[in-house]
Amino acid sequence: MSRPVKRSLTLKGHRTSVSLEDEFWVAFREIADEKDMPINVLAAEIDASRDLDAGLASAIRLYVLQHYKSAT
């Protein structure tokens, strides 16, 4: 597994960054493509529904994990 890389996103008109491993970033983009939505929109949905004690990067990782767990 790769080291986390800082990636830029726009949430509600504001730039932010998350540090994700390449594998999670690729999976995150694939999910956005499957849902036919921009990655920033998917990130905003995850951000809006996450527990405020969890960081956005962790929430994205958990979302990706749950997506693939529910697909099996």
PyMOL Python script that loads the backbone (N, CA, C, O; Angstrom):
from pymol import cmd

cmd.read_pdbstr("""\
ATOM      1  N   MET A   1       0.851  -1.171   0.000  1.00  0.00           N
ATOM      2  CA  MET A   1       0.000   0.000   0.000  1.00  0.00           C
ATOM      3  C   MET A   1       0.899   1.238   0.000  1.00  0.00           C
ATOM      4  O   MET A   1       1.965   1.261   0.616  1.00  0.00           O
ATOM      5  N   SER A   2       0.437   2.249  -0.703  1.00  0.00           N
ATOM      6  CA  SER A   2       1.218   3.478  -0.826  1.00  0.00           C
ATOM      7  C   SER A   2       1.040   4.378   0.395  1.00  0.00           C
ATOM      8  O   SER A   2       0.170   4.157   1.238  1.00  0.00           O
ATOM      9  N   ARG A   3       1.882   5.389   0.459  1.00  0.00           N
ATOM     10  CA  ARG A   3       1.761   6.392   1.520  1.00  0.00           C
ATOM     11  C   ARG A   3       0.671   7.382   1.139  1.00  0.00           C
ATOM     12  O   ARG A   3       0.411   7.587  -0.047  1.00  0.00           O
ATOM     13  N   PRO A   4       0.034   7.997   2.124  1.00  0.00           N
ATOM     14  CA  PRO A   4      -0.992   8.991   1.808  1.00  0.00           C
ATOM     15  C   PRO A   4      -0.406  10.179   1.035  1.00  0.00           C
ATOM     16  O   PRO A   4       0.711  10.629   1.292  1.00  0.00           O
ATOM     17  N   VAL A   5      -1.195  10.661   0.090  1.00  0.00           N
ATOM     18  CA  VAL A   5      -0.831  11.825  -0.717  1.00  0.00           C
ATOM     19  C   VAL A   5      -1.928  12.865  -0.521  1.00  0.00           C
ATOM     20  O   VAL A   5      -3.114  12.534  -0.519  1.00  0.00           O
ATOM     21  N   LYS A   6      -1.533  14.109  -0.359  1.00  0.00           N
ATOM     22  CA  LYS A   6      -2.507  15.181  -0.164  1.00  0.00           C
ATOM     23  C   LYS A   6      -3.203  15.477  -1.496  1.00  0.00           C
ATOM     24  O   LYS A   6      -2.551  15.714  -2.513  1.00  0.00           O
ATOM     25  N   ARG A   7      -4.539  15.459  -1.470  1.00  0.00           N
ATOM     26  CA  ARG A   7      -5.356  15.705  -2.665  1.00  0.00           C
ATOM     27  C   ARG A   7      -6.288  16.883  -2.381  1.00  0.00           C
ATOM     28  O   ARG A   7      -6.738  17.069  -1.250  1.00  0.00           O
ATOM     29  N   SER A   8      -6.569  17.662  -3.402  1.00  0.00           N
ATOM     30  CA  SER A   8      -7.442  18.826  -3.246  1.00  0.00           C
ATOM     31  C   SER A   8      -8.870  18.507  -3.656  1.00  0.00           C
ATOM     32  O   SER A   8      -9.104  17.803  -4.639  1.00  0.00           O
ATOM     33  N   LEU A   9      -9.816  19.027  -2.898  1.00  0.00           N
ATOM     34  CA  LEU A   9     -11.238  18.907  -3.177  1.00  0.00           C
ATOM     35  C   LEU A   9     -11.889  20.261  -2.947  1.00  0.00           C
ATOM     36  O   LEU A   9     -11.340  21.112  -2.247  1.00  0.00           O
ATOM     37  N   THR A  10     -13.052  20.455  -3.533  1.00  0.00           N
ATOM     38  CA  THR A  10     -13.841  21.656  -3.283  1.00  0.00           C
ATOM     39  C   THR A  10     -15.154  21.228  -2.650  1.00  0.00           C
ATOM     40  O   THR A  10     -15.922  20.470  -3.242  1.00  0.00           O
ATOM     41  N   LEU A  11     -15.405  21.719  -1.440  1.00  0.00           N
ATOM     42  CA  LEU A  11     -16.630  21.403  -0.714  1.00  0.00           C
ATOM     43  C   LEU A  11     -17.374  22.699  -0.444  1.00  0.00           C
ATOM     44  O   LEU A  11     -16.860  23.598   0.222  1.00  0.00           O
ATOM     45  N   LYS A  12     -18.587  22.783  -0.965  1.00  0.00           N
ATOM     46  CA  LYS A  12     -19.415  23.981  -0.765  1.00  0.00           C
ATOM     47  C   LYS A  12     -18.669  25.257  -1.139  1.00  0.00           C
ATOM     48  O   LYS A  12     -18.759  26.268  -0.443  1.00  0.00           O
ATOM     49  N   GLY A  13     -17.933  25.197  -2.245  1.00  0.00           N
ATOM     50  CA  GLY A  13     -17.228  26.368  -2.741  1.00  0.00           C
ATOM     51  C   GLY A  13     -15.904  26.667  -2.074  1.00  0.00           C
ATOM     52  O   GLY A  13     -15.249  27.649  -2.425  1.00  0.00           O
ATOM     53  N   HIS A  14     -15.492  25.847  -1.121  1.00  0.00           N
ATOM     54  CA  HIS A  14     -14.224  26.070  -0.417  1.00  0.00           C
ATOM     55  C   HIS A  14     -13.252  24.933  -0.712  1.00  0.00           C
ATOM     56  O   HIS A  14     -13.626  23.760  -0.707  1.00  0.00           O
ATOM     57  N   ARG A  15     -12.013  25.298  -0.967  1.00  0.00           N
ATOM     58  CA  ARG A  15     -10.975  24.295  -1.223  1.00  0.00           C
ATOM     59  C   ARG A  15     -10.550  23.674   0.102  1.00  0.00           C
ATOM     60  O   ARG A  15     -10.417  24.356   1.118  1.00  0.00           O
ATOM     61  N   THR A  16     -10.341  22.362   0.063  1.00  0.00           N
ATOM     62  CA  THR A  16      -9.816  21.648   1.211  1.00  0.00           C
ATOM     63  C   THR A  16      -8.937  20.531   0.679  1.00  0.00           C
ATOM     64  O   THR A  16      -8.918  20.272  -0.525  1.00  0.00           O
ATOM     65  N   SER A  17      -8.229  19.885   1.544  1.00  0.00           N
ATOM     66  CA  SER A  17      -7.397  18.770   1.092  1.00  0.00           C
ATOM     67  C   SER A  17      -7.578  17.586   2.025  1.00  0.00           C
ATOM     68  O   SER A  17      -7.886  17.738   3.207  1.00  0.00           O
ATOM     69  N   VAL A  18      -7.379  16.409   1.460  1.00  0.00           N
ATOM     70  CA  VAL A  18      -7.404  15.169   2.227  1.00  0.00           C
ATOM     71  C   VAL A  18      -6.168  14.380   1.854  1.00  0.00           C
ATOM     72  O   VAL A  18      -5.694  14.453   0.720  1.00  0.00           O
ATOM     73  N   SER A  19      -5.652  13.636   2.794  1.00  0.00           N
ATOM     74  CA  SER A  19      -4.509  12.768   2.531  1.00  0.00           C
ATOM     75  C   SER A  19      -5.006  11.342   2.423  1.00  0.00           C
ATOM     76  O   SER A  19      -5.454  10.744   3.401  1.00  0.00           O
ATOM     77  N   LEU A  20      -4.918  10.803   1.200  1.00  0.00           N
ATOM     78  CA  LEU A  20      -5.375   9.441   0.939  1.00  0.00           C
ATOM     79  C   LEU A  20      -4.308   8.661   0.179  1.00  0.00           C
ATOM     80  O   LEU A  20      -3.577   9.217  -0.640  1.00  0.00           O
ATOM     81  N   GLU A  21      -4.234   7.378   0.462  1.00  0.00           N
ATOM     82  CA  GLU A  21      -3.372   6.493  -0.290  1.00  0.00           C
ATOM     83  C   GLU A  21      -3.905   6.398  -1.723  1.00  0.00           C
ATOM     84  O   GLU A  21      -5.104   6.560  -1.949  1.00  0.00           O
ATOM     85  N   ASP A  22      -3.012   6.134  -2.696  1.00  0.00           N
ATOM     86  CA  ASP A  22      -3.427   6.038  -4.094  1.00  0.00           C
ATOM     87  C   ASP A  22      -4.569   5.047  -4.279  1.00  0.00           C
ATOM     88  O   ASP A  22      -5.498   5.301  -5.046  1.00  0.00           O
ATOM     89  N   GLU A  23      -4.501   3.913  -3.574  1.00  0.00           N
ATOM     90  CA  GLU A  23      -5.526   2.871  -3.735  1.00  0.00           C
ATOM     91  C   GLU A  23      -6.911   3.385  -3.324  1.00  0.00           C
ATOM     92  O   GLU A  23      -7.903   3.099  -3.994  1.00  0.00           O
ATOM     93  N   PHE A  24      -6.977   4.133  -2.236  1.00  0.00           N
ATOM     94  CA  PHE A  24      -8.261   4.681  -1.807  1.00  0.00           C
ATOM     95  C   PHE A  24      -8.718   5.789  -2.749  1.00  0.00           C
ATOM     96  O   PHE A  24      -9.910   5.897  -3.038  1.00  0.00           O
ATOM     97  N   TRP A  25      -7.798   6.608  -3.227  1.00  0.00           N
ATOM     98  CA  TRP A  25      -8.166   7.690  -4.134  1.00  0.00           C
ATOM     99  C   TRP A  25      -8.735   7.117  -5.436  1.00  0.00           C
ATOM    100  O   TRP A  25      -9.752   7.596  -5.936  1.00  0.00           O
ATOM    101  N   VAL A  26      -8.079   6.096  -5.980  1.00  0.00           N
ATOM    102  CA  VAL A  26      -8.558   5.472  -7.219  1.00  0.00           C
ATOM    103  C   VAL A  26      -9.940   4.867  -6.996  1.00  0.00           C
ATOM    104  O   VAL A  26     -10.833   5.047  -7.824  1.00  0.00           O
ATOM    105  N   ALA A  27     -10.128   4.149  -5.885  1.00  0.00           N
ATOM    106  CA  ALA A  27     -11.427   3.548  -5.581  1.00  0.00           C
ATOM    107  C   ALA A  27     -12.492   4.622  -5.398  1.00  0.00           C
ATOM    108  O   ALA A  27     -13.621   4.459  -5.860  1.00  0.00           O
ATOM    109  N   PHE A  28     -12.146   5.708  -4.734  1.00  0.00           N
ATOM    110  CA  PHE A  28     -13.069   6.821  -4.516  1.00  0.00           C
ATOM    111  C   PHE A  28     -13.514   7.412  -5.852  1.00  0.00           C
ATOM    112  O   PHE A  28     -14.701   7.674  -6.050  1.00  0.00           O
ATOM    113  N   ARG A  29     -12.578   7.620  -6.759  1.00  0.00           N
ATOM    114  CA  ARG A  29     -12.914   8.148  -8.092  1.00  0.00           C
ATOM    115  C   ARG A  29     -13.784   7.161  -8.867  1.00  0.00           C
ATOM    116  O   ARG A  29     -14.710   7.569  -9.569  1.00  0.00           O
ATOM    117  N   GLU A  30     -13.493   5.868  -8.745  1.00  0.00           N
ATOM    118  CA  GLU A  30     -14.291   4.845  -9.434  1.00  0.00           C
ATOM    119  C   GLU A  30     -15.739   4.857  -8.931  1.00  0.00           C
ATOM    120  O   GLU A  30     -16.675   4.733  -9.720  1.00  0.00           O
ATOM    121  N   ILE A  31     -15.914   5.006  -7.626  1.00  0.00           N
ATOM    122  CA  ILE A  31     -17.262   5.055  -7.056  1.00  0.00           C
ATOM    123  C   ILE A  31     -18.002   6.282  -7.578  1.00  0.00           C
ATOM    124  O   ILE A  31     -19.171   6.186  -7.953  1.00  0.00           O
ATOM    125  N   ALA A  32     -17.339   7.423  -7.605  1.00  0.00           N
ATOM    126  CA  ALA A  32     -17.963   8.640  -8.135  1.00  0.00           C
ATOM    127  C   ALA A  32     -18.373   8.431  -9.591  1.00  0.00           C
ATOM    128  O   ALA A  32     -19.456   8.852  -9.998  1.00  0.00           O
ATOM    129  N   ASP A  33     -17.512   7.783 -10.375  1.00  0.00           N
ATOM    130  CA  ASP A  33     -17.839   7.504 -11.774  1.00  0.00           C
ATOM    131  C   ASP A  33     -19.040   6.564 -11.877  1.00  0.00           C
ATOM    132  O   ASP A  33     -19.933   6.784 -12.695  1.00  0.00           O
ATOM    133  N   GLU A  34     -19.064   5.509 -11.042  1.00  0.00           N
ATOM    134  CA  GLU A  34     -20.195   4.571 -11.030  1.00  0.00           C
ATOM    135  C   GLU A  34     -21.501   5.294 -10.737  1.00  0.00           C
ATOM    136  O   GLU A  34     -22.541   4.985 -11.318  1.00  0.00           O
ATOM    137  N   LYS A  35     -21.434   6.255  -9.833  1.00  0.00           N
ATOM    138  CA  LYS A  35     -22.622   7.016  -9.430  1.00  0.00           C
ATOM    139  C   LYS A  35     -22.907   8.176 -10.388  1.00  0.00           C
ATOM    140  O   LYS A  35     -23.889   8.901 -10.225  1.00  0.00           O
ATOM    141  N   ASP A  36     -22.035   8.342 -11.392  1.00  0.00           N
ATOM    142  CA  ASP A  36     -22.159   9.408 -12.382  1.00  0.00           C
ATOM    143  C   ASP A  36     -22.280  10.779 -11.709  1.00  0.00           C
ATOM    144  O   ASP A  36     -23.163  11.577 -12.023  1.00  0.00           O
ATOM    145  N   MET A  37     -21.355  11.019 -10.770  1.00  0.00           N
ATOM    146  CA  MET A  37     -21.342  12.306 -10.068  1.00  0.00           C
ATOM    147  C   MET A  37     -19.906  12.795  -9.934  1.00  0.00           C
ATOM    148  O   MET A  37     -18.979  11.989  -9.845  1.00  0.00           O
ATOM    149  N   PRO A  38     -19.722  14.092  -9.919  1.00  0.00           N
ATOM    150  CA  PRO A  38     -18.374  14.628  -9.711  1.00  0.00           C
ATOM    151  C   PRO A  38     -17.837  14.204  -8.334  1.00  0.00           C
ATOM    152  O   PRO A  38     -18.594  14.066  -7.373  1.00  0.00           O
ATOM    153  N   ILE A  39     -16.550  14.008  -8.267  1.00  0.00           N
ATOM    154  CA  ILE A  39     -15.935  13.564  -7.013  1.00  0.00           C
ATOM    155  C   ILE A  39     -16.161  14.587  -5.894  1.00  0.00           C
ATOM    156  O   ILE A  39     -16.300  14.206  -4.732  1.00  0.00           O
ATOM    157  N   ASN A  40     -16.200  15.873  -6.230  1.00  0.00           N
ATOM    158  CA  ASN A  40     -16.443  16.892  -5.206  1.00  0.00           C
ATOM    159  C   ASN A  40     -17.848  16.784  -4.614  1.00  0.00           C
ATOM    160  O   ASN A  40     -18.039  17.058  -3.429  1.00  0.00           O
ATOM    161  N   VAL A  41     -18.828  16.390  -5.420  1.00  0.00           N
ATOM    162  CA  VAL A  41     -20.196  16.217  -4.932  1.00  0.00           C
ATOM    163  C   VAL A  41     -20.261  15.025  -3.986  1.00  0.00           C
ATOM    164  O   VAL A  41     -20.878  15.101  -2.923  1.00  0.00           O
ATOM    165  N   LEU A  42     -19.619  13.916  -4.376  1.00  0.00           N
ATOM    166  CA  LEU A  42     -19.584  12.743  -3.504  1.00  0.00           C
ATOM    167  C   LEU A  42     -18.858  13.079  -2.201  1.00  0.00           C
ATOM    168  O   LEU A  42     -19.309  12.689  -1.124  1.00  0.00           O
ATOM    169  N   ALA A  43     -17.755  13.789  -2.289  1.00  0.00           N
ATOM    170  CA  ALA A  43     -17.019  14.188  -1.086  1.00  0.00           C
ATOM    171  C   ALA A  43     -17.885  15.059  -0.180  1.00  0.00           C
ATOM    172  O   ALA A  43     -17.840  14.919   1.043  1.00  0.00           O
ATOM    173  N   ALA A  44     -18.669  15.953  -0.772  1.00  0.00           N
ATOM    174  CA  ALA A  44     -19.551  16.816   0.022  1.00  0.00           C
ATOM    175  C   ALA A  44     -20.630  16.000   0.727  1.00  0.00           C
ATOM    176  O   ALA A  44     -20.982  16.294   1.869  1.00  0.00           O
ATOM    177  N   GLU A  45     -21.161  14.971   0.050  1.00  0.00           N
ATOM    178  CA  GLU A  45     -22.153  14.092   0.680  1.00  0.00           C
ATOM    179  C   GLU A  45     -21.545  13.357   1.871  1.00  0.00           C
ATOM    180  O   GLU A  45     -22.153  13.270   2.938  1.00  0.00           O
ATOM    181  N   ILE A  46     -20.347  12.836   1.677  1.00  0.00           N
ATOM    182  CA  ILE A  46     -19.662  12.125   2.762  1.00  0.00           C
ATOM    183  C   ILE A  46     -19.375  13.085   3.909  1.00  0.00           C
ATOM    184  O   ILE A  46     -19.569  12.747   5.077  1.00  0.00           O
ATOM    185  N   ASP A  47     -18.914  14.274   3.571  1.00  0.00           N
ATOM    186  CA  ASP A  47     -18.600  15.283   4.586  1.00  0.00           C
ATOM    187  C   ASP A  47     -19.836  15.634   5.407  1.00  0.00           C
ATOM    188  O   ASP A  47     -19.759  15.753   6.630  1.00  0.00           O
ATOM    189  N   ALA A  48     -20.973  15.799   4.738  1.00  0.00           N
ATOM    190  CA  ALA A  48     -22.205  16.190   5.423  1.00  0.00           C
ATOM    191  C   ALA A  48     -22.729  15.102   6.356  1.00  0.00           C
ATOM    192  O   ALA A  48     -23.403  15.398   7.343  1.00  0.00           O
ATOM    193  N   SER A  49     -22.419  13.840   6.042  1.00  0.00           N
ATOM    194  CA  SER A  49     -22.965  12.739   6.837  1.00  0.00           C
ATOM    195  C   SER A  49     -21.977  12.152   7.842  1.00  0.00           C
ATOM    196  O   SER A  49     -22.329  11.258   8.612  1.00  0.00           O
ATOM    197  N   ARG A  50     -20.750  12.648   7.837  1.00  0.00           N
ATOM    198  CA  ARG A  50     -19.736  12.048   8.727  1.00  0.00           C
ATOM    199  C   ARG A  50     -19.901  12.516  10.163  1.00  0.00           C
ATOM    200  O   ARG A  50     -20.461  13.579  10.432  1.00  0.00           O
ATOM    201  N   ASP A  51     -19.402  11.698  11.073  1.00  0.00           N
ATOM    202  CA  ASP A  51     -19.336  12.053  12.487  1.00  0.00           C
ATOM    203  C   ASP A  51     -18.268  13.138  12.618  1.00  0.00           C
ATOM    204  O   ASP A  51     -17.168  12.983  12.088  1.00  0.00           O
ATOM    205  N   LEU A  52     -18.566  14.205  13.297  1.00  0.00           N
ATOM    206  CA  LEU A  52     -17.621  15.318  13.401  1.00  0.00           C
ATOM    207  C   LEU A  52     -16.341  14.954  14.134  1.00  0.00           C
ATOM    208  O   LEU A  52     -15.358  15.692  14.069  1.00  0.00           O
ATOM    209  N   ASP A  53     -16.342  13.823  14.832  1.00  0.00           N
ATOM    210  CA  ASP A  53     -15.117  13.357  15.484  1.00  0.00           C
ATOM    211  C   ASP A  53     -14.164  12.692  14.496  1.00  0.00           C
ATOM    212  O   ASP A  53     -12.991  12.481  14.803  1.00  0.00           O
ATOM    213  N   ALA A  54     -14.674  12.361  13.301  1.00  0.00           N
ATOM    214  CA  ALA A  54     -13.852  11.696  12.284  1.00  0.00           C
ATOM    215  C   ALA A  54     -13.407  12.720  11.248  1.00  0.00           C
ATOM    216  O   ALA A  54     -14.164  13.620  10.882  1.00  0.00           O
ATOM    217  N   GLY A  55     -12.187  12.574  10.789  1.00  0.00           N
ATOM    218  CA  GLY A  55     -11.690  13.442   9.730  1.00  0.00           C
ATOM    219  C   GLY A  55     -12.288  13.047   8.390  1.00  0.00           C
ATOM    220  O   GLY A  55     -12.796  11.937   8.231  1.00  0.00           O
ATOM    221  N   LEU A  56     -12.225  13.955   7.433  1.00  0.00           N
ATOM    222  CA  LEU A  56     -12.790  13.687   6.119  1.00  0.00           C
ATOM    223  C   LEU A  56     -12.074  12.524   5.435  1.00  0.00           C
ATOM    224  O   LEU A  56     -12.732  11.680   4.826  1.00  0.00           O
ATOM    225  N   ALA A  57     -10.765  12.458   5.518  1.00  0.00           N
ATOM    226  CA  ALA A  57     -10.034  11.360   4.879  1.00  0.00           C
ATOM    227  C   ALA A  57     -10.469  10.010   5.458  1.00  0.00           C
ATOM    228  O   ALA A  57     -10.662   9.048   4.715  1.00  0.00           O
ATOM    229  N   SER A  58     -10.622   9.942   6.767  1.00  0.00           N
ATOM    230  CA  SER A  58     -11.082   8.696   7.400  1.00  0.00           C
ATOM    231  C   SER A  58     -12.494   8.363   6.948  1.00  0.00           C
ATOM    232  O   SER A  58     -12.804   7.202   6.680  1.00  0.00           O
ATOM    233  N   ALA A  59     -13.350   9.373   6.862  1.00  0.00           N
ATOM    234  CA  ALA A  59     -14.727   9.146   6.423  1.00  0.00           C
ATOM    235  C   ALA A  59     -14.757   8.630   4.987  1.00  0.00           C
ATOM    236  O   ALA A  59     -15.573   7.767   4.663  1.00  0.00           O
ATOM    237  N   ILE A  60     -13.887   9.140   4.127  1.00  0.00           N
ATOM    238  CA  ILE A  60     -13.815   8.662   2.741  1.00  0.00           C
ATOM    239  C   ILE A  60     -13.338   7.219   2.719  1.00  0.00           C
ATOM    240  O   ILE A  60     -13.908   6.398   2.002  1.00  0.00           O
ATOM    241  N   ARG A  61     -12.310   6.891   3.485  1.00  0.00           N
ATOM    242  CA  ARG A  61     -11.823   5.507   3.532  1.00  0.00           C
ATOM    243  C   ARG A  61     -12.932   4.557   3.972  1.00  0.00           C
ATOM    244  O   ARG A  61     -13.121   3.498   3.374  1.00  0.00           O
ATOM    245  N   LEU A  62     -13.665   4.937   5.021  1.00  0.00           N
ATOM    246  CA  LEU A  62     -14.748   4.087   5.515  1.00  0.00           C
ATOM    247  C   LEU A  62     -15.864   3.971   4.484  1.00  0.00           C
ATOM    248  O   LEU A  62     -16.458   2.903   4.340  1.00  0.00           O
ATOM    249  N   TYR A  63     -16.156   5.045   3.770  1.00  0.00           N
ATOM    250  CA  TYR A  63     -17.166   5.013   2.712  1.00  0.00           C
ATOM    251  C   TYR A  63     -16.749   4.031   1.618  1.00  0.00           C
ATOM    252  O   TYR A  63     -17.555   3.211   1.179  1.00  0.00           O
ATOM    253  N   VAL A  64     -15.497   4.113   1.180  1.00  0.00           N
ATOM    254  CA  VAL A  64     -14.984   3.202   0.152  1.00  0.00           C
ATOM    255  C   VAL A  64     -15.073   1.762   0.634  1.00  0.00           C
ATOM    256  O   VAL A  64     -15.530   0.884  -0.098  1.00  0.00           O
ATOM    257  N   LEU A  65     -14.637   1.521   1.859  1.00  0.00           N
ATOM    258  CA  LEU A  65     -14.692   0.172   2.424  1.00  0.00           C
ATOM    259  C   LEU A  65     -16.125  -0.351   2.448  1.00  0.00           C
ATOM    260  O   LEU A  65     -16.385  -1.474   2.018  1.00  0.00           O
ATOM    261  N   GLN A  66     -17.055   0.464   2.949  1.00  0.00           N
ATOM    262  CA  GLN A  66     -18.453   0.053   3.019  1.00  0.00           C
ATOM    263  C   GLN A  66     -19.043  -0.205   1.642  1.00  0.00           C
ATOM    264  O   GLN A  66     -19.813  -1.147   1.456  1.00  0.00           O
ATOM    265  N   HIS A  67     -18.681   0.630   0.684  1.00  0.00           N
ATOM    266  CA  HIS A  67     -19.169   0.466  -0.692  1.00  0.00           C
ATOM    267  C   HIS A  67     -18.796  -0.914  -1.227  1.00  0.00           C
ATOM    268  O   HIS A  67     -19.636  -1.617  -1.788  1.00  0.00           O
ATOM    269  N   TYR A  68     -17.543  -1.294  -1.051  1.00  0.00           N
ATOM    270  CA  TYR A  68     -17.096  -2.578  -1.600  1.00  0.00           C
ATOM    271  C   TYR A  68     -17.565  -3.766  -0.755  1.00  0.00           C
ATOM    272  O   TYR A  68     -17.771  -4.858  -1.284  1.00  0.00           O
ATOM    273  N   LYS A  69     -17.734  -3.559   0.547  1.00  0.00           N
ATOM    274  CA  LYS A  69     -18.287  -4.630   1.385  1.00  0.00           C
ATOM    275  C   LYS A  69     -19.736  -4.908   1.010  1.00  0.00           C
ATOM    276  O   LYS A  69     -20.148  -6.068   0.967  1.00  0.00           O
ATOM    277  N   SER A  70     -20.507  -3.880   0.740  1.00  0.00           N
ATOM    278  CA  SER A  70     -21.914  -4.077   0.406  1.00  0.00           C
ATOM    279  C   SER A  70     -22.094  -4.612  -1.012  1.00  0.00           C
ATOM    280  O   SER A  70     -23.170  -5.104  -1.350  1.00  0.00           O
ATOM    281  N   ALA A  71     -21.076  -4.525  -1.830  1.00  0.00           N
ATOM    282  CA  ALA A  71     -21.146  -5.022  -3.214  1.00  0.00           C
ATOM    283  C   ALA A  71     -20.983  -6.539  -3.280  1.00  0.00           C
ATOM    284  O   ALA A  71     -21.285  -7.154  -4.303  1.00  0.00           O
ATOM    285  N   THR A  72     -20.510  -7.139  -2.195  1.00  0.00           N
ATOM    286  CA  THR A  72     -20.295  -8.598  -2.218  1.00  0.00           C
ATOM    287  C   THR A  72     -21.464  -9.355  -1.664  1.00  0.00           C
ATOM    288  O   THR A  72     -21.437 -10.585  -1.616  1.00  0.00           O
TER     289      THR A  72
END
""", "prot")
cmd.dss("prot")
cmd.show_as("cartoon", "prot")
cmd.util.cbc("prot")
cmd.orient("prot")
